Structure formats: C-alpha cells, structure tokens
Amino acid sequence: MERPTLRKAVSRGPSRPGRAAALLASLLTAALFCAADAVARCYPFGPRTRSVNDLGNQYVPFHAHLWDLLHGRADGNLLINWQSGYGSSFLPDLGTYLSSPFALLVALFPRDEIDLAVYVITGLKTACAGAAMAWLLLALRPGRWWAAGLLGTSYALCGWSVAVASYNPMWLDGLLALPLFCLVGEWTLTGRRPLLGVLVVALGWVANFYTAYMATLAAGLVLLLRLALGGLALRRRAAVAGRAAGTVALGVGLAAPLVTVVWAGTRHAYPGRVVDFAPVPARDLLARLLPTTYTFASPALYVGTAALLLALALPFDRRVPGRIRTGWTALAVAVALSLQWGPTHLLWHAFATPQGSAYRQAFVLCALLVMAAWQTLSHGPPDARALAAATGLLAVITAVASRSVVVHPVMWLVLPLAVTGALGGLLLLGRAERAERTGPAERSEPAERAGPAGRSEAAGRSERAELGDATRRFSRLSRLSRPGRPSGRPVRVARRPRRALLVPLAVVLLFGGQFGETVATSAVASRLRLGNMDDYAPWGARQRAQADAIARVDDWPAHRTEPGREQTVGNDPVLVGGQGAQYYSSLTSDVLSRTLTALGDGWTSRGRSVQSLDNDVTDALFSVGARVHSPPDPHQSRSAPPGGAPTVTRAQVPPLVTVRPPGTDTRSGFGPSPYRNQELLLGTRVYTVPRVTVRAADGTPVRRFVGVPAEGTASGVKVTARCRAGTEVYLWAPHYSGTARLDGGPEARFRTDARVTKIAAMRPLGTVPASGRVRIVLTPDLRGRIPDGAVGCLDTARLHGAVQRLTATGATRVHVSGATVEASLPPGSAGTAVVAAPRIAGWRCAAGAGPVVAAGGFHGLIAVPLDGSATTVRCVFRPPGLRLGSAIGATALLVTLLTCAFTALRGRRAARTPLPSTTTTAPDRVGA
C-alpha cells in the first residue's frame, strides 16, 4: 500500500477538532488561572496583592501610562515620556513592555482599575497560549480533541508561566509565540499561507522580541526534527528550511522598526551587573518537574503529572514508531542539557546572562515535554508496560528531588493524588480503546488495517464522530436482534455503553488531577513570592490622594511637579502623574543614572531604578516648581503610623530652558562631592561643606565604617560639624542604612545594602541652630560608612539669588509638543542654552534658523551653543535605531509584497495549465 506523503500528512490542519480543542484549552486555562488566585486569596479574589517586584514597579505603571496615551492625557507621545526621569525615551519601553496587542485592552478599563486591567490581560495571554498549543498539537498529529485541550492547558499553566511569567506579563507573549511559530513551520512544510506566516512571526517579535527570539530557536528545532522524521528527499528538506528561514527573516524585518529601537536603547542603558552563569544542582532541576516546587533561581519545568508521565513513557511505547520516539526524546533531553551548559545558556539568552531569573528559556522545554506527551497519546494511550516504566522514572525523579530545598511540604500531599488521577485516567482510556478494537465491526475499517498511521487517524477522530459511529452501530445491532432475525453477537452490544462510560470517567480523572495540582502549584508560587520579594499595594486611596494633589498644581511645561520622595512604586510619575526624576526600566539611560547619582540621588536595581531627590538645588536645576510630600506607604512600612493626606510645597524655579553666560565650564566632569556638582550645574557657590567628626555612642572616633551596635549598648552614632546659623542641613551617605536625625528635627530614612544593589539618596535634615553646631544622630541597621564631605549646609539666600538670575536670562516662553521643545529667548542671548532634561541619545537641536544638529551636553543636560543672534531654540527627539529599523522594515515589506504577488501570479498560471492524464513521479514518503 502506498504510504501517505508529507503533504497529505500535514496539509489538512485541524478545523472543527482544532477549534474545539483551542476553546477547551482557553476556558480551562482561564478557570484554573483564576481558581489558583482565589485559593491563594490574591488580588482580585482576596486581600493579598499580586504586584511583586517588576509587576508593581514597571508593568502596572507603564500600562497606566499607555492608558493615558490612548486617552490623550499623557505628557509626551510614543517617542518620549516627559513624566519619567525628567524626560526619557519611551519607544524602547513601549517595545519592551507594552507592544503586545493585548496591552491595548487597557483602554477599556477605568484608570483607577489599572491593576484589574493588567490582571485580565495576563489571564488572556495565558489562555491564548493554551489555545495555540492545543491547535498545534492537532496540527502535528491527529488525536482526541479533548486530550489536546488538556495538554494545551498543561502548557499554558506550566511552572514557568505561573512562577515566573505571571508577574512578568510581557514574557507571556513568548509563551503564545512558540506554538504559533511552530504552526508557521507546519505551513512551510507544504508551502501554504506564506503571507500569514510572515505576519505571525512579525507580530510575535513586535509583542516581545526577547522571548520571541527564544521561541524562534525552539520552533526551528521542532521544524528540523519534523524534516528529519518526514522522509523527504534532501533537496525538499533544503527547500523547506530555506522557506522557513525566509519567513523568519521577513517577519523579523517587518518588526525591525521596534526591535532596532530597543536594541539601540540597550546600548545606551545604564550597565547592569555582569552575571556569571552557574548551573543548578541536578536535584533542583528535577524537582522543578514536580508540582508545588518553587524557587526564583532554578528553571520552572512543571507541566502537570499526566503530561510528564506521557513524556516519560514515550521512549518505551511500542505503538509509537521508533524514529519518532528517538527523535522527540533526544530533542527534549538535548534542550534540558542546554539549560545547564554555559555556551548554550548564553545562546538561549541572546548572549547575555540575565540579571534576574537565569532560566527565562524554561518555557521552551515545557513546550517540548507537552509535544512529546502528545506524540505518545496521539498514537493511543500507552500500554501497561510503558506506563510502568514512566512511573518508575517518575519515582526516581521524586527520590532525587526529595533532597532539594525547593520542595515544598505540600508536594507530598499533592503528588500522590496527581499520580493517581493521571495513571487512573490513562489506564481507563487504554481500556476504552481496547473495548473499541474488540467491539463489533459491521463495515470494513481500512484505517485499522493500515498500520500505525491508520490507527492514529481512527484514534484522532473527534468524540462527536465517535459517538455518532457508536450510535449507528448500536442501531444496526438492535435491528439484527429483532425477533425472527439472527441475533448477531449480543455480548458485544453491551460493551459499547461500558466504553461510553470509560472515556468520560478517564477525562474526569485526568482533569481532576490536573486541576488540583495546577491550582496548588500556582497558589504556592503566589504565596511564596510574597514572602521573598518586594510587593506593592494595588491602586487605592493613597494613589488616588497623590494623583489629586498633583492634578491641582500641575502646570507642565511651565514647571515640573514632582510626585515626591516618599515613593509608592518605582515609577510613580507615570502611575499617579507629574514629571519627576523617578524612573525604573531595563532601559534607564546611562546618562540619567550617572548624572543624578553625581548630584546625590539614590537608586535601586543596581542603578536602573533612579529615585526622587528632595533637594532645593536640584529642584531649581530641573525646574521642579511643585513637590508632593506623602506620608510613608503603610504597605511598605508596616510599623509606620497611619499618615494623613499628602501636602504640596511650591517654589519659584527657573524655566525649563535657561541660558548660561559665555565662558561657563561645559567640559569638566563631575567630582566626588555631590554638593560641588550641584554648584557646577547651577553656576553659583551655595553650599558650605564642613569637616565632620563621627563618634560612636561611647565617644570613640569612627574612622570609616559605622556598625550595628551590639545588644545592650547605646545605639546612637553622632556626626558633628559647624555651619552658619539658618542654613539648611543635608546629609549625603549613599552607603549608610538606617535613620538620621538632626537635634530637634524629624527622622530621615536611608536605605542601602551590602551587595550595592541600592544606594541611599541625599536627605534634608533641618535648619542649623543659632549656635552653628550641627549634631546628627545616626541609628544604623546595617554595617555601612559615612563618606568625607557627608554634610552640606545650603545657603537659601544665595540659591534664591541664583534662581532669579537664571529666570531673568532664561526663556520667556517654552512650548513642548510631543518630542519637540521650542523656547523663545531674550534678544542678544549668548553662551549656552540649557534644557533641563538629560542629554539622552537622540536629541537634535537648532538655534534660530541654524541647522539641526546633534545636541551638545552640559554636565549631562541638553545644551545648545548661542552666538547672540538667535532668539529661539528648537530641539527634536528621535530614538536611536528608528531610522535604521524603518529602512529595514520598508525593505521587508516590499519583499513580502513582491513575493506574494509572484506566488499569486504563478498560482494563476498553474491553474490555467491543463493537468497531465497520468502522474509518473512517486510521492515523497513519510518515515515510520
């Protein structure tokens, strides 16, 4: 008998079964996703917040900014964000965090329900990933649609999804992209849907290029395996591989306008910590295959016990052809090993070890485990021999994993129940299949006589078709058993109702086990994250009060309104409004972080999360005319007393664009003292930096380090100095952690850590008393140090005079429209026009009618030389990489359109060509 060609095997993709499986997977995923949060009592089903780490600090605030953009309420546009970091490039952030089509759904929610919007978007992404995987499984090989739906749910709610990506929603686009990219690979096998394939790749790379890169590598491996197992001639394999490479190239090319901007943004970002990869112990790696295990530092590989058993049974299942067993098993093992080897680890992560979770590619192995499970199940439920071998392997994995610290005690309750449900369901399913094979057959079944491939087609019919066949056969047998006619084989008639009960019971067991262990795994991860990571309260009364206070005084661009030092999250300006220094992104510019650090600012996340700097001089430098002062966040400081409403202080500040006279120093760099650096930007000496004496509570001098006092000893460390009475005292101690208090003044909090992932910002402490003696009491909570020149005394009268001079010579009018700043200057202005915004890459400026050229720099700010004749200054921002990406995108679009036109023309010519009466070429054969 002629074996089916590869075209025949994959050309008829799943239609009705595929849609049913995708719908089932999406509904089950959504239900389990919500049920897990309800069990964990997390938002929106309980009092516990979901906003941990980057979810609260980045994703929710950036989605709030997208909401403002979509509703015309943001300061800036798609190119620039005037609210964060005193003016930051927004398109790289858009491409990193917000470019998923799902993000647009945020516009449908109220602004004060931004946390709910992000939650719904996260759930939808996860559900769609399950649907895509279910559809892919049926495209790889026909089978039971409900089984594909259950495995699709296993993939969508894998350990990586619930433990890592649930609070990094942008990565979920990669979870969705992987099965879609594999579908594109299936289309390339038969040359179908070339345009759709290009668009799918482009959309995946636009949504999140980082995980799309990993998904592209994974889909390429799956396609190569399919080609190796397909039995095609070498020439056909090369043609398919070339077609796939062209599809990927065109898709990535279409996404280039965003991808190149993000790539350029990373080049100009503040450098993070260099991390050396270290593989986790084998026991931890194996433990993450099991339910309810959790740790941030190891790959989350859980896919459900049923899927894991099926994947482990694949090498031992004789129903599956040997080449398929060997190929899929080898691919899964190879990818598992690649997670633990340095060079392949770098390859998966685009040759840069992540600073956070080191196993962001773990979803690839989860997908391969699910596909391997489908290869087993689609050939029929594994027999007792294969299931026994798989159970033995699972027992070995559990024994090794039992020594791992990542095993949660609840696993010993969940795992036996999950194994029981999975084994029971698979055994019942196998029994139902045996009943099907031994049942009556009134008509010939060529599929059952066609060998393993034919049996797989019979097993792959939908349940609806099977029930229809059973009904018709039962009807025939009923007619045969009427009086006066041969009774046939009445014993076999009774087996049909029994089989009809076995399949639903198997489904109940399989889904019941999956439901319990998945909900438990997700709930445990949610609870443990709250205990090990920083967390933030959802939008509530505090944020609403801050937003109202800012709205009452906001007058951009006449002046900036700073949300305040008492931050709620790392991106307060885009969450509650205003235009502040605060900014947290993977793309925080190097010039912003270094400039603010030189001026005394603090940061977290190793310099990528800069904070607000409560300082009168920097407020004047950056035109901060209103500052909000909020009470401590009770969610962050559990011991803090309930605070009142936020207050606002106002100040007269220079305009956004000022003019520095000729001869002003624009070339020298910053020095070690933030007080002198502030004066360098201001152009006036306003600080006294006295010598300080640091003594422990017993009076002994402290030469360098301030330690935590021993129990039972006095806790105060005293810093003394002398300044002019009436001046304002500031303390700069970036590597000190604890509190500081000037005699008679309020307490100020300094936060740093030993790993230098955060440093403390300069803080005001109060006014120098009439005696001129400055006495600061420190209460450290970690070992730290007080630097030379830690105390600065600000002469507010001198500062007021400097502000008046800068205002008198500064711009008479400033207009900001999107990414353009225009200022009118007094006639005869000469020297340097300074825009109070960081000189990030992409700014181009012109003075008067002069040419637009790359902006100059003034100690980290934008500078434009003036010759005395120009009365206007105009600066325009364009993100680096946008021009290159646009050129690549336009080229890819042109090639795509030409290719589609050529394909359509060739197809039209082929349709007009008469077909030959006989076919002499033999079809390509599919490998066993």
Protein Blocks (a to p, Z undefined) as FASTA:
>chain_A
ZZddfklmmmmccfklmmmmmmmmmmmmmmmmmmmmmmnopafkbfbdfbgcjlmmmmmm
mmmmmmmmmnopagcdfkbcfkgghiaafklmmmmmmmpfklmmmmmpcfklmmmmmmmm
mmmmmmmmmmmmmmmmmmmpgcdfklmmmmmmmmmmgmklmmmmmmmmklmmmmmmmmmm
mmmmmmmmnopaklmmmmmmmmmmmmommlmmmmmmmmmmmmmmmmmmnopafklmmmmm
mmmmmmmmmmmmmmmmmmmmmmmmmmmpccddddddddddfklmmmmmpghiacfkbccf
bgbjklmmmmmmmmmmmkbcfklmmmmmmmmmmmmmmmmgmklmmmmnoopacfblfblm
lmmmmmmmmmmmmmmmmnopadfklmmmmmmmmmmmmmmmmmpckbcfklmmmmmmmmmm
mmmmmmmmmmmmmmmmmmccfbdcfklmnojmlmmmmmmpcfklmmmmmmmmmmmmmmmm
pghiaebjmklmmmmmmmmmmmmmmmmmmmmmmmmmmmmmmmmmmmmmmmmmccdddddf
klmmmmmmmmmmgccfkbccdebjbdfblmlmlmngpjdfbdcdfklcfklmmmmmmnop
aceehhpaccddddfklmmmnopabdcdddddfklmmmbccdddddddddddddfbdcdd
ehiafkbccdfblklmmmmmnopafbdcdddddddfkopacfkbccdddehiafbdcddd
dddehiacddddfkbgcddddehiacddddddfkopaccddddfbdcdfkopacdddddf
bdcdddehkbccddfklmmmmmmmmmmmmcfbdcdehjaccddddehiahjddddbdfde
hiacdehjbccdddddeehiacdddehlacbdcdddddehklmmmmmmmmmmmmmmmmmm
mmmmmmmmmmmpccdfbdfbdcddddZZ
